[in-house]
Amino acid sequence: MARKAATVSQFNDYIDKSFRNDPILGNAYVIGQISDLTYHKSGHIYFSIMDEYSKLSCMMFKNNADLLKVKLEEGQEVIVSGYINVYKPRGTYSLVCRDIEVV
């Protein structure tokens, strides 16, 4: 019996929906140290958070970035809240931040 294969787009859509519907991945809180920080001219913020063993790509849309009470800096330890999102054209995931608190 032959299996029906999903296209790459269908597969990435499925992963994205699974992440968004997951109670932990849809409302995540992660602690780590900021690295690779970029304030984009669009107002979005791109960065990673890391610990001694791993790294997680993050981004914050302008509307949430405008509400931050602190300026983010390389090396700051932060707690990031948000949700996991799949960037479908590349099949990569990142944490889309709603809020960031400096520890």
N, CA, C and O of each residue as an XYZ file, in Angstrom:
412
protein
N       0.854     -1.169      0.000
C       0.000      0.000      0.000
C       0.906      1.241      0.000
O       1.801      1.370      0.836
N       0.660      2.136     -0.941
C       1.467      3.357     -1.058
C       0.940      4.424     -0.111
O      -0.268      4.589      0.056
N       1.853      5.131      0.493
C       1.482      6.252      1.355
C       1.389      7.510      0.523
O       2.113      7.674     -0.459
N       0.488      8.403      0.922
C       0.383      9.705      0.266
C       1.366     10.652      0.939
O       1.287     10.892      2.144
N       2.278     11.180      0.162
C       3.286     12.085      0.707
C       2.743     13.511      0.746
O       2.022     13.942     -0.153
N       3.103     14.230      1.801
C       2.746     15.642      1.919
C       3.799     16.470      1.191
O       4.968     16.090      1.126
N       3.374     17.597      0.649
C       4.354     18.526      0.085
C       5.105     19.173      1.244
O       4.660     19.105      2.389
N       6.229     19.793      0.952
C       6.985     20.493      1.987
C       6.122     21.568      2.617
O       6.116     21.717      3.839
N       5.388     22.323      1.803
C       4.514     23.378      2.329
C       3.439     22.806      3.245
O       3.174     23.358      4.313
N       2.824     21.707      2.833
C       1.799     21.082      3.671
C       2.388     20.605      4.996
O       1.766     20.739      6.050
N       3.589     20.052      4.927
C       4.243     19.562      6.132
C       4.571     20.708      7.081
O       4.324     20.606      8.283
N       5.127     21.798      6.554
C       5.433     22.965      7.385
C       4.170     23.594      7.949
O       4.171     24.049      9.093
N       3.088     23.632      7.172
C       1.801     24.126      7.683
C       1.331     23.277      8.859
O       0.858     23.803      9.867
N       1.465     21.966      8.722
C       1.048     21.057      9.789
C       1.862     21.292     11.065
O       1.310     21.344     12.164
N       3.172     21.433     10.906
C       4.036     21.682     12.064
C       3.657     23.010     12.721
O       3.555     23.091     13.945
N       3.448     24.051     11.909
C       3.076     25.364     12.442
C       1.774     25.287     13.234
O       1.691     25.821     14.339
N       0.773     24.636     12.688
C      -0.511     24.503     13.389
C      -0.356     23.684     14.670
O      -0.973     23.992     15.690
N       0.467     22.647     14.611
C       0.702     21.825     15.807
C       1.356     22.647     16.909
O       0.973     22.545     18.074
N       2.352     23.469     16.540
C       3.013     24.332     17.519
C       2.015     25.312     18.128
O       1.971     25.480     19.347
N       1.224     25.949     17.292
C       0.283     26.972     17.777
C      -0.808     26.398     18.667
O      -1.302     27.083     19.562
N      -1.186     25.148     18.429
C      -2.245     24.527     19.218
C      -1.733     23.852     20.483
O      -2.525     23.436     21.329
N      -0.428     23.742     20.617
C       0.159     23.129     21.805
C       0.095     24.118     22.966
O       0.495     25.271     22.801
N      -0.397     23.701     24.141
C      -0.545     24.645     25.258
C       0.773     25.215     25.778
O       0.791     26.330     26.298
N       1.859     24.484     25.652
C       3.154     24.997     26.117
C       3.813     25.834     25.028
O       4.268     26.946     25.296
N       3.872     25.321     23.816
C       4.535     26.045     22.727
C       3.755     27.276     22.283
O       4.330     28.203     21.713
N       2.459     27.292     22.536
C       1.632     28.438     22.177
C       1.679     29.557     23.204
O       1.228     30.671     22.940
N       2.222     29.259     24.374
C       2.320     30.248     25.449
C       3.565     29.933     26.285
O       3.469     29.557     27.453
N       4.727     30.095     25.662
C       5.991     29.669     26.262
C       6.644     30.780     27.081
O       6.492     31.964     26.778
N       7.368     30.383     28.114
C       8.231     31.260     28.910
C       9.606     30.606     28.934
O       9.757     29.479     29.405
N      10.606     31.317     28.423
C      11.945     30.745     28.308
C      12.960     31.739     28.855
O      12.888     32.935     28.569
N      13.914     31.233     29.649
C      14.952     32.084     30.219
C      16.265     31.813     29.486
O      16.597     30.667     29.183
N      16.997     32.876     29.211
C      18.282     32.728     28.550
C      18.987     34.064     28.424
O      18.481     35.101     28.853
N      20.158     34.015     27.831
C      20.996     35.198     27.654
C      20.899     35.672     26.198
O      20.971     34.862     25.273
N      20.737     36.978     26.001
C      20.579     37.547     24.661
C      21.899     37.502     23.889
O      22.957     37.837     24.420
N      21.813     37.084     22.627
C      22.943     37.167     21.702
C      22.397     37.496     20.312
O      21.196     37.388     20.065
N      23.280     37.895     19.421
C      22.929     38.190     18.022
C      21.807     39.236     17.911
O      20.935     39.120     17.049
N      21.830     40.232     18.762
C      20.757     41.232     18.849
C      20.802     42.211     17.676
O      21.841     42.803     17.384
N      19.651     42.370     17.007
C      19.533     43.325     15.908
C      18.217     44.081     16.038
O      17.139     43.487     16.058
N      18.330     45.411     16.127
C      17.148     46.272     16.044
C      16.995     46.629     14.566
O      17.808     47.375     14.021
N      15.963     46.105     13.922
C      15.758     46.329     12.493
C      15.081     47.671     12.257
O      14.336     48.157     13.108
N      15.344     48.267     11.098
C      14.755     49.578     10.775
C      13.227     49.526     10.729
O      12.573     50.563     10.846
N      12.656     48.342     10.562
C      11.201     48.175     10.558
C      10.609     48.345     11.948
O       9.402     48.534     12.101
N      11.480     48.275     12.974
C      11.017     48.332     14.358
C      10.977     46.966     15.017
O      10.828     46.866     16.234
N      11.112     45.903     14.213
C      11.167     44.556     14.776
C      12.527     44.344     15.436
O      13.507     45.001     15.086
N      12.575     43.430     16.384
C      13.822     43.079     17.055
C      14.094     41.597     16.780
O      13.219     40.751     16.966
N      15.295     41.301     16.343
C      15.725     39.929     16.079
C      16.888     39.602     17.011
O      17.800     40.412     17.176
N      16.857     38.422     17.617
C      17.919     38.021     18.529
C      17.814     36.528     18.809
O      16.891     35.862     18.341
N      18.745     36.024     19.558
C      18.696     34.656     20.061
C      18.781     34.726     21.567
O      19.304     35.689     22.128
N      18.261     33.694     22.223
C      18.555     33.506     23.639
C      19.265     32.162     23.740
O      18.992     31.224     22.992
N      20.188     32.108     24.696
C      20.988     30.906     24.799
C      21.334     30.603     26.247
O      21.293     31.471     27.118
N      21.674     29.350     26.471
C      22.291     28.938     27.721
C      23.597     28.251     27.336
O      24.036     28.360     26.192
N      24.206     27.562     28.253
C      25.515     26.994     27.934
C      25.453     25.825     26.948
O      26.486     25.418     26.415
N      24.255     25.278     26.696
C      24.140     24.117     25.828
C      23.366     24.336     24.530
O      23.479     23.532     23.605
N      22.581     25.416     24.445
C      21.680     25.533     23.309
C      21.315     26.984     23.011
O      21.542     27.880     23.824
N      20.744     27.191     21.825
C      20.391     28.529     21.358
C      19.005     28.471     20.705
O      18.653     27.483     20.060
N      18.228     29.539     20.882
C      16.884     29.627     20.325
C      16.716     30.965     19.623
O      16.934     32.018     20.223
N      16.327     30.925     18.347
C      16.070     32.156     17.601
C      14.784     32.798     18.089
O      13.798     32.115     18.367
N      14.810     34.143     18.191
C      13.652     34.900     18.671
C      13.449     36.134     17.802
O      14.372     36.619     17.148
N      12.233     36.616     17.816
C      11.942     37.897     17.185
C      10.771     38.535     17.906
O       9.942     37.854     18.509
N      10.722     39.864     17.831
C       9.624     40.600     18.448
C       9.131     41.616     17.431
O       9.905     42.425     16.919
N       7.842     41.566     17.144
C       7.253     42.521     16.210
C       7.236     43.923     16.817
O       7.222     44.088     18.037
N       7.238     44.906     15.959
C       7.302     46.314     16.342
C       6.247     46.690     17.376
O       6.548     47.392     18.341
N       5.019     46.230     17.182
C       3.946     46.617     18.109
C       4.252     46.198     19.547
O       3.900     46.919     20.480
N       4.893     45.055     19.742
C       5.293     44.639     21.086
C       6.605     45.292     21.498
O       6.787     45.631     22.668
N       7.520     45.471     20.551
C       8.810     46.107     20.852
C       8.598     47.531     21.366
O       9.322     47.986     22.252
N       7.616     48.231     20.818
C       7.330     49.599     21.253
C       6.881     49.672     22.716
O       6.970     50.730     23.339
N       6.404     48.560     23.260
C       5.914     48.526     24.640
C       6.990     48.153     25.659
O       6.760     48.229     26.866
N       8.173     47.749     25.168
C       9.246     47.381     26.096
C       9.666     48.573     26.935
O       9.761     49.695     26.436
N       9.915     48.323     28.210
C      10.326     49.387     29.130
C      11.841     49.476     29.265
O      12.356     50.406     29.887
N      12.560     48.512     28.683
C      14.022     48.489     28.751
C      14.603     48.345     27.353
O      13.959     47.815     26.448
N      15.822     48.824     27.195
C      16.566     48.623     25.950
C      17.322     47.307     26.098
O      18.066     47.120     27.061
N      17.134     46.404     25.154
C      17.813     45.120     25.219
C      19.279     45.278     24.843
O      19.640     46.113     24.014
N      20.112     44.459     25.470
C      21.549     44.494     25.219
C      22.094     43.077     25.148
O      21.564     42.163     25.780
N      23.150     42.907     24.377
C      23.852     41.627     24.313
C      24.238     41.193     25.721
O      24.693     42.005     26.526
N      24.053     39.918     26.009
C      24.485     39.368     27.283
C      23.471     39.457     28.409
O      23.652     38.813     29.443
N      22.400     40.243     28.240
C      21.383     40.334     29.297
C      20.697     38.991     29.482
O      20.424     38.279     28.516
N      20.426     38.660     30.725
C      19.616     37.478     30.992
C      18.164     37.925     31.042
O      17.814     38.874     31.743
N      17.328     37.228     30.288
C      15.934     37.632     30.142
C      15.009     36.430     30.243
O      15.409     35.285     30.030
N      13.756     36.729     30.576
C      12.672     35.764     30.445
C      11.804     36.275     29.307
O      11.303     37.399     29.334
N      11.643     35.428     28.319
C      10.894     35.786     27.119
C       9.583     35.013     27.130
O       9.568     33.809     27.382
N       8.485     35.707     26.858
C       7.202     35.016     26.719
C       6.704     35.200     25.292
O       6.844     36.271     24.702
N       6.129     34.148     24.755
C       5.638     34.215     23.385
C       5.189     32.856     22.895
O       4.791     31.997     23.683
N       5.256     32.669     21.593
C       4.800     31.432     20.977
C       5.763     31.018     19.869
O       6.430     31.851     19.256
N       5.817     29.720     19.629
C       6.681     29.188     18.577
C       5.979     29.353     17.230
O       4.797     29.046     17.076
N       6.740     29.843     16.274
C       6.235     30.087     14.928
C       7.175     29.437     13.916
O       8.395     29.470     14.079
N       6.599     28.850     12.875
C       7.387     28.281     11.789
C       7.471     29.305     10.666
O       6.449     29.796     10.185
N       8.693     29.625     10.251
C       8.886     30.455      9.057
C       8.897     29.488      7.887
O       9.919     28.878      7.575
N       7.758     29.361      7.253
C       7.533     28.302      6.273
C       8.470     28.334      5.064
O       8.867     27.266      4.598
N       8.847     29.512      4.527
C       9.745     29.475      3.367
C      11.076     28.765      3.635
O      11.673     28.203      2.717
N      11.538     28.789      4.879
C      12.815     28.143      5.207
C      12.647     26.900      6.068
O      13.602     26.148      6.265
N      11.453     26.681      6.578
C      11.232     25.529      7.450
C      11.958     25.659      8.781
O      12.371     24.660      9.371
N      12.113     26.892      9.251
C      12.767     27.127     10.525
C      11.732     27.619     11.534
O      10.674     28.125     11.161
N      12.052     27.464     12.803
C      11.138     27.965     13.823
C      11.840     28.979     14.704
O      13.065     28.992     14.822
N      11.034     29.825     15.319
C      11.564     30.810     16.257
C      10.500     31.113     17.298
O       9.322     30.801     17.126
N      10.947     31.724     18.373
C      10.036     32.168     19.421
C       9.644     33.604     19.108
O      10.490     34.498     19.116
N       8.375     33.825     18.833
C       7.865     35.173     18.596
C       7.485     35.737     19.959
O       6.608     35.207     20.641
N       8.154     36.814     20.345
C       8.050     37.336     21.708
C       6.895     38.325     21.849
O       6.719     39.231     21.034
N       6.124     38.121     22.902
C       5.101     39.095     23.283
C       5.652     40.063     24.300
O       5.323     41.249     24.288
N       6.512     39.541     25.200
C       7.078     40.360     26.261
C       8.455     39.820     26.629
O       8.740     38.634     26.466
N       9.301     40.715     27.129
C      10.634     40.338     27.574
C      10.895     41.028     28.907
O      10.713     42.238     29.042
N      11.317     40.251     29.873
C      11.635     40.781     31.206
C      13.114     40.515     31.493
O      13.584     39.384     31.370
N      13.839     41.563     31.874
C      15.234     41.396     32.251
C      15.275     40.802     33.651
O      14.592     41.280     34.556
N      16.081     39.755     33.827
C      16.178     39.070     35.121
C      17.068     39.870     36.054
O      17.282     39.468     37.198
